[in-house]
Amino acid sequence: MDGSPDFIAEPMERELVFELPNDLLCIEEAVEFVLARCSTCEEVARKLRLNFRVSLVEALSNAMIYGNGRDPDKRVRLEVTMMTGRVTARVTDQGTGFDPQCIPDPTTPDNLCREGGRGLFLMRKLMDEVHYNDQGNSVTLVLHTAGPESFRGEARA
């Protein structure tokens, strides 16, 4: 033993919670605020800049447009938790909810020209995990940020 103290790696956890007005113009500022607080190294920052940003914008937009029906009196709650190895964002609207299983796959030939479902598709492809509550008015996005396997689904230009 060399006399130096033993350090035990504790999970770093940080939480951000927002109550956003139901205004699409607020999305960019909220997303930028979150990204500025959770990028820690260049590799993780790259994944956050694309995968997490696109998914978070889609989730917030869907909550405001579809969940809250563009009602300016309603709010959207955004909860972000940053831990070693993962970033989790939960977006909850004040709407009645929906069944995500009922949204058709936008990549099938019958649905290529139809509107709807593309944002959900992007979230599923860009995030490591996507979960909905039973009511369907809250989505949880999980992005793994540790280890090379976390970059398997990274979209590249």
VEXDREN-2710 file (C-alpha; in Angstrom, 1 decimal):
% VEXDREN-2710
k/r/px/py/pz
1/MET/0.0/0.0/0.0
2/ASP/1.5/3.4/-1.0
3/GLY/-0.4/5.5/1.5
4/SER/-2.6/7.2/-1.1
5/PRO/-6.3/7.3/-0.3
6/ASP/-8.6/4.8/-1.9
7/PHE/-11.2/6.4/-4.2
8/ILE/-14.4/4.7/-5.0
9/ALA/-16.1/5.8/-8.1
10/GLU/-19.6/7.0/-7.1
11/PRO/-22.1/7.5/-9.9
12/MET/-22.2/11.1/-10.8
13/GLU/-25.8/12.2/-10.9
14/ARG/-27.2/15.5/-11.8
15/GLU/-30.9/16.4/-12.4
16/LEU/-32.5/19.2/-14.4
17/VAL/-36.2/19.8/-14.2
18/PHE/-38.1/22.3/-16.4
19/GLU/-41.7/23.3/-16.7
20/LEU/-41.9/24.7/-20.3
21/PRO/-44.7/26.7/-21.7
22/ASN/-46.5/25.0/-24.6
23/ASP/-44.6/27.1/-27.1
24/LEU/-42.4/25.5/-29.9
25/LEU/-40.1/28.5/-29.7
26/CYS/-38.9/27.4/-26.3
27/ILE/-37.6/24.1/-27.5
28/GLU/-34.3/25.2/-28.9
29/GLU/-33.3/27.1/-25.8
30/ALA/-34.3/24.3/-23.5
31/VAL/-32.4/21.7/-25.5
32/GLU/-29.3/23.9/-25.8
33/PHE/-29.4/24.4/-22.0
34/VAL/-29.5/20.7/-21.4
35/LEU/-26.8/19.8/-23.8
36/ALA/-24.5/22.5/-22.4
37/ARG/-24.7/20.8/-19.0
38/CYS/-24.3/17.2/-20.0
39/SER/-21.5/17.0/-22.6
40/THR/-18.3/15.8/-20.8
41/CYS/-16.0/14.6/-23.5
42/GLU/-15.8/14.9/-27.3
43/GLU/-17.0/11.4/-28.1
44/VAL/-20.0/11.7/-25.8
45/ALA/-20.6/15.3/-26.9
46/ARG/-20.8/14.1/-30.5
47/LYS/-23.5/11.6/-29.6
48/LEU/-25.3/14.1/-27.5
49/ARG/-25.2/16.7/-30.3
50/LEU/-27.0/14.5/-32.8
51/ASN/-28.8/11.5/-31.2
52/PHE/-29.9/13.1/-28.0
53/ARG/-30.7/16.5/-29.5
54/VAL/-32.8/15.2/-32.3
55/SER/-34.7/12.9/-30.0
56/LEU/-35.3/15.5/-27.4
57/VAL/-36.5/18.0/-29.9
58/GLU/-38.9/15.4/-31.3
59/ALA/-40.3/14.4/-27.9
60/LEU/-40.8/18.1/-26.9
61/SER/-42.4/18.9/-30.2
62/ASN/-44.8/15.9/-30.1
63/ALA/-45.7/16.8/-26.5
64/MET/-46.6/20.4/-27.4
65/ILE/-48.3/19.8/-30.8
66/TYR/-50.0/16.4/-30.3
67/GLY/-50.1/15.9/-26.5
68/ASN/-51.1/19.4/-25.5
69/GLY/-52.8/20.2/-28.8
70/ARG/-50.9/23.5/-29.1
71/ASP/-52.9/24.8/-26.1
72/PRO/-50.9/27.8/-24.7
73/ASP/-52.4/27.2/-21.3
74/LYS/-50.8/23.8/-20.9
75/ARG/-47.2/23.0/-20.0
76/VAL/-44.6/20.4/-20.8
77/ARG/-42.4/18.9/-18.0
78/LEU/-38.8/18.0/-18.9
79/GLU/-36.8/16.0/-16.4
80/VAL/-33.2/15.2/-17.3
81/THR/-30.9/13.0/-15.3
82/MET/-27.2/12.7/-16.1
83/MET/-25.4/9.8/-14.5
84/THR/-22.1/8.1/-15.3
85/GLY/-22.8/6.0/-18.4
86/ARG/-26.2/7.4/-19.3
87/VAL/-28.4/10.4/-19.9
88/THR/-32.2/10.0/-19.3
89/ALA/-34.8/12.6/-20.4
90/ARG/-38.5/12.3/-19.5
91/VAL/-41.0/14.5/-21.4
92/THR/-44.5/14.7/-20.0
93/ASP/-47.4/16.6/-21.4
94/GLN/-50.9/17.4/-20.0
95/GLY/-52.7/15.6/-22.8
96/THR/-54.8/12.4/-22.6
97/GLY/-52.0/10.3/-24.1
98/PHE/-51.8/7.8/-26.9
99/ASP/-50.9/4.2/-27.6
100/PRO/-47.5/4.3/-29.4
101/GLN/-48.1/0.8/-30.7
102/CYS/-51.0/2.2/-32.8
103/ILE/-48.7/4.5/-34.7
104/PRO/-47.8/2.9/-38.1
105/ASP/-44.2/2.3/-39.1
106/PRO/-43.4/5.2/-41.5
107/THR/-40.8/3.1/-43.4
108/THR/-43.2/0.5/-44.8
109/PRO/-44.2/1.1/-48.4
110/ASP/-47.9/1.8/-47.5
111/ASN/-46.8/4.6/-45.1
112/LEU/-44.0/6.3/-47.0
113/CYS/-46.2/9.2/-48.2
114/ARG/-48.3/9.4/-45.1
115/GLU/-47.7/11.9/-42.3
116/GLY/-47.1/10.8/-38.8
117/GLY/-44.8/8.5/-36.9
118/ARG/-41.5/9.8/-38.2
119/GLY/-40.5/11.5/-34.9
120/LEU/-41.2/8.3/-32.9
121/PHE/-39.3/6.3/-35.5
122/LEU/-36.3/8.7/-35.1
123/MET/-36.4/8.5/-31.3
124/ARG/-36.4/4.7/-31.4
125/LYS/-33.5/4.6/-33.8
126/LEU/-31.3/7.3/-32.2
127/MET/-31.8/6.4/-28.5
128/ASP/-30.7/3.2/-26.7
129/GLU/-34.1/3.0/-25.0
130/VAL/-37.5/4.6/-25.4
131/HIS/-40.3/4.0/-22.9
132/TYR/-43.8/5.3/-22.5
133/ASN/-46.0/5.4/-19.4
134/ASP/-49.3/3.5/-19.4
135/GLN/-51.3/6.7/-20.2
136/GLY/-49.1/7.6/-23.1
137/ASN/-48.5/11.2/-22.2
138/SER/-44.9/10.7/-21.0
139/VAL/-41.9/9.4/-22.9
140/THR/-38.5/8.5/-21.3
141/LEU/-35.5/8.6/-23.6
142/VAL/-32.3/6.8/-22.5
143/LEU/-28.9/7.4/-24.1
144/HIS/-25.9/5.2/-23.0
145/THR/-22.8/7.2/-22.9
146/ALA/-20.1/4.8/-21.6
147/GLY/-18.0/2.4/-23.6
148/PRO/-17.6/1.9/-27.3
149/GLU/-20.8/-0.2/-27.5
150/SER/-22.8/2.9/-26.7
151/PHE/-22.0/4.3/-30.1
152/ARG/-23.5/1.4/-32.1
153/GLY/-26.6/3.4/-33.0
154/GLU/-24.9/6.7/-33.6
155/ALA/-26.2/8.3/-36.7
156/ARG/-23.4/9.6/-39.0
157/ALA/-23.5/12.2/-41.7
END
